[in-house]
Amino acid sequence: MDFEMTHEQALIVEQVRRFVREEIVPLEAKLDPDASRIEPEDQARLAAMTRAMGLYGLGIPPEFGGPDIDIVTQTLIAMETSQHRAGLYSPCFGAFGGAGLAQLYEANDDQKERYLFPVLRGEKRGFFGLTEPSGGSDPARAIRTRAVRDGDHWVINGSKIFISGADVADFGIVFARTDADKGRGGVTCFIVDANTPGFHVRRVVHTLRSGHYGTELQFEDARVPHANVLGEVNRGFAIANDRLTRQRIPYAAGCIGVAIRAQEMSIEYAKQRETFGAMLSTRQSIQWMVVDNEIDIRTARWATLAAACKAQRGEPFRAEAAMAKLLASEGASRVVDRAIQIHGGYGVTKDFPFERWYREMRIRRIGEGPSEVQRIVMARELFDQALY
């Protein structure tokens, strides 16, 4: 399979690379090492630049105002936008816009008017509420939050955990069990307004991630109109599962971008740092670390682009997306760890981005499905169908 970039892709990637190096990195150098946000005027200035590039709103379908850029090119871009200190979770500080909540593209016309379009205009913010305290590698079967039909409403009781942005959101997409006997087939997706009586943010949950926290949510007889059911009753997990599968490709690409930058910095440092009369780059132990880094990067990059190609062709890509996420998150973690080792004591200081990447890369091996889940997904695909 040929993964050579087209001429157009190469131009776009180079344009994004210059933007990161010339605009994002210098701006970030003035911020606290744990910063994840920039001033509104800087945000507006950078967004204006990406709009001029024709790249604002990556991930938004063209029919909803996004740029008409294919999945493979979006993946290549994601490998560039994460190449700075805050890049894993705040790539370019949102200068390229966001895709909103992808599940809302499945909404009916009324729901799109009330939720999707306001999100795309920046007038509303939403959260994605799937994970529960019961946890488990099968989120559908782990869902204990219940929704019971009561006339034109559903009454929701239960809790969610590790939910990003719920404390500042206007609404959320919440998954609840509506049929106890149907497993994955008994989950429904609801749009829950933040001011719904009986719904509240119970507490903030701090993690390894810089400048970020999750929330724990509580639902106590929260009444949600039937008009706010997203999709079909008992078919909600299909919406969540499609989102999880598709999200694994850009998620992997972001990990690869950090690994690429860590490798570049390690090579540059090893060629400049002298110990006991010799450059680090001449020492076999350092050379082998750099080679192992390159193996991890190229393997993950190949797998991620393969998944993107299959998705772009409209072919099943669940196994490929799982492999990409697994290889990228685990491989990039190793690359960052070796980069710290190469830099020695400097590697664990906040003078360099490695310590932040090291912490946040650990989360990447759990988010969007932990490594074990990716192996489960691949095993199911391997035993259910021939992949070769």
N, C-alpha and C positions, 0 to 999 in steps of 0.2 A: 504494500500500500504506500502510495507516494504522499508525503506530508510536506512537500515543498510549497511555500507560500506563493500565491499568485502575485503578479505585479501590484495589483490594487491592494491586496492584503499587506504586502511589504510596506507600501506607502503609508497605510493606516497605522500599522504597528510602529513604524519609525516616528510618525507624528505623535502618537500617544507616548512613546518613550521619551521624546524631547519634552513633552508637556510635564511628565513626571519629574524628570531631572532638572528642568529649568524653572518650573513653577512650584511644584509640590514640595520637593526636597528642601529648597531654600526657605520656604515659608515654614515648614515643619521644624527647621533648625532653631527657629525663634520661640517655639512653643515648649511647654513642659514635656518631658519625655513620655509621660503617660497620657498626654492630651489625645482626645478623639474627635474634637470639634474645632472649628475655626470661627473667626468673627464673621457675622452676617455679610459685611461688605466684601470680605475676601471670598466668601461662598458665592455671592452674586457675580463677582468679577470672574471667578474661575468657571462658573456655569455658563456665563456669556461666551467664554472662549470655547468651551466644548460644543455649545450650540453653533458657533461659527464653523467648527470642524464638521458639523453634521452628525455628531456622535452623542448628543444629549438624549437621555431616555433609553439607554441600552437595555434591552430586555422587554421593553414595551412593544407589543405587536404594532406593525405599521398602521393597521386599521384604527388604532387608538392613539395615533400621533407619534409613535416611536420611529426611529430610523430603520430603513429596510436593510438590515445587516444580518447575514446568515449566522447560524449557530457556531460554525467553525471560526469565523472571524471574531465573533463575540468572545469565544474562548481564548483566542490569541490576545485579544485586548485585555482580558482579565488577568492574563499572565504578566502584563505590563503594569496595570494600575495598582497592583498590590506591592510593588517594589519600593516601598518606603516604610518607615518605622511603624506607622499606624495602619499600614496597608492591608493587614489580614482582615480586619473587621471594619475599617473605615477607608476603603480604597479611594484615594484622591479626595478624601473628605466629602464624598458625595457629589463631586463636581460633574460627574457624568449622569447624575440623576438616578432615580430608582425605578424598578419595574412595578412598584406598588405590591399589593397582595395578589399573586397570580391567580388565586382561586376566584377572585372577583370577575375574571374574564368569563367565567362560567355562569355568572349571575344573569337573572332575567332583566328585561328592560327597566323595570321599576327600580330594582336593586342597583343597577348600574347608575341610574340617575342619582340615587340617594347616597351611594358609597363609592363606586369605582371612579366616576368622573371627578368628584371632589378630591379624591386621593391623587389622581393624576394632575389636577390643578394645584395641588399643594394646600388645599383647604382643610383636608381631614387626614388623620393618621389612624392606622389600624394596627392590631397585633394578631399574631397567629397562635392560637391556644390549643395545642395538641397534647403535650407532655403532662403526665400526672405523677403524683407522689408514688403510686404503685410501680411506676417505671416498667422495666422489662424490655426485652429485645423485640417484642411484637406490640407496637403501640396500640393497634386496634383492639387486641384482646386485653390489653392492660387498662383500657378506658373503663373507669367506674363512675364517672360523672353521668348522671341519668337525666333524661328528658322525658316527661310524661305529657301526653296530649290532654288538653283541657279546653274543649271548644275550639275557639280560633287562636288559642295560645298553646305554648309548651311551657311546662314548669321544670326548670333546671335546678338540680342539686348536685354538688360535688366540688372538686378543687382541681387546680392546675398548678404546675411548678416550672420554674426556669423560663418564664414567659418574658420576652424582651419588649419593653416599651408600653406595657399595659397601663402604667401609672400616668402616662401622658397621652394616651390614645383616645380617640373619639368613639371607637367601636372595636370589636374584635371578632375574628372568625373562630368559633368554638366548636369542638367536636364532642358529642355526647352520645351515650348509648340509648337507643330507642327501642331495641329488641334484644332482650337478654339471652335469647337462644340462638342467635344467628352469627355470633362471632364478628368477623370483619364485615359481614353483611347486615349488621344491626346497629351501625353507627350513622348518625346524621350530622350534617354541618349546619350551624346556625350563625347568623350575624347578630351579635349582641351589642347594643348601644351601651356606652360606658355609664350613662345615667340610669340604667335599668335598676329599679329597686330590687334588692336582694343580691346584687353583684357588687363586690368590692375587692380592692387590692389588699390582701391580708398583711403582707410584709415584703420587704426588699431582700433579695438574696445576692450577696456579693460573691464574686468568683475570681479566678486568676486573671481574668481579662481586664486590661487597663481601661479606666474611665467608663466602665460599664457595669450594669447590675441586672439581674433578672428579678422577677416578681413571683409571688405566690398568690393565686386568685381563689376566691371563695364564692360559691353560688348557693344561696339559701332561698329556695322558692322563688327564683328569678323567673319572671314571666316574659316570654319572648313571643311576639306574634308569629303565627304560621307563615305570614308573608315574608318573614325573615329566614325561612329555610332556604339554604343555598343548595341548589340541585334537587335531587329527589330524596325523600325520606328513606332511611336505611341504606343509602348509597353514598354517604359522606366520605367514607374512608378512601374510596376510589379517587376523590378529589385530592385528599391529603397525600395519597401514595404517588400520584402523578407528579405533584409538586416536589415531593422528596426525591424522586428519581431524577427529575430534570435539574433540580438544584445541585445535585452532586457534581455535575460537570463544572459549572463556574466555581463551586466550592473547591474542587480539586485544583482548578487553574490558579486560584488565589494562593494556595499552598505552594504551587510550583514557582510562582513569581517571587515569593519570599526566598525560596531555596536558591533560585538563580542569582538573586542579589547577594545572598550570603556567600555563595560560591565566588562571585566576582570580587567581593571584598576580601575573602580569604586569600585568593590568588594574589591580589594586589598587595596585601599585607605581607605575605610570605616572600614576595619578590623584593620588598623593601626592608624587612626586619632582619638584622644580623645578630647572631649569637655565637660567641666563641670563635669569631673569625670567619663564619660562613653564613650565607643567607639561608633562611628557613626553607626556601624553595629548593635547596640542594639536598635537604635531609629526607631520607627515604620515608620516614614515619609521616612526615607532612605530605609528601607526594602521594602516598597511599590514601591518606584521608581525602585529599582533593580528588583523586581518581574515584574513590567510593562515592563521594558527593556527585560526581558527574554520572555515574551509573544510576544512582537513585533519581537524579533529575531527568535523564533521558528516558528511563523506563516509565516514570510517571507521566512525562509529557506525551510519549507515544500512546499510552493507554488512554489518556484524557482526550487527545485528538481523535483517536479511534472511536471513542464513545460519541464525541461531537459529530463525527462524520455519519455514523449510523443514525443518530437523532435527526440530522439534517436530511437524510434520505428517507425518513419516515419508517425506518426499520426498527424492530424491537431492540432496545439498548439497555435494558435493566441490568444485565450482568456486566456489560461494559462500563456503565456508570458506577456500579458498585466497585469494580476493579480499580477504576480511576480514583475514586475517593479513597480507597484503601491504600493504594500505592503512593498517592500524593501526600496524604496526611502523615503516614508513617515515614515515608522517605524524606519529606521535608523536615520532619522532626529530627531525623538523624543528621541531615545536612546542617541544621542550625546547631545541634550539639557539637558536631565536629568543628564548625566555625568558631564556637566559643573556645574549644580546645586549642585551635591554631592560634587564636589571639591571646591565649593565656589569661592572666589576671585582668587585662583590659576587656576581655570578652564578657565579663560578668558586671561591668560597670554600665551606668546609664549614658556614658559617653558614646556607646555604640548601641545599635538597635537589637542586638542579639538577645539580651536578657528578656526584653519584651516579647520578641518572637518566640523564645523558648517557652515562656509561660503560655502564650496564646496558642502556640502550635499544639500544646498538650490538650487544649480544649478541642482542637480540630479533629482529634482522633476519637472524639465522642459525639460532637455535633453532627447533625444530618445523618445520624445512625452510626454507632460505634463500629470499630473494626470488626468485632465479632458478628454484627448484623450484616456487614458487607459480605463476609464469608458465608453466612447463612443464605443470603440472596443468591450468591454465585453457586453454591452447592445445589440449591433448588433448581436453578437453570440448567446446571450440568446434568442432573439426573432426570430432569423433565424433557430435555430436548438435546439433540446433537448440536454442538456449537461449531463443528468443523465440517 
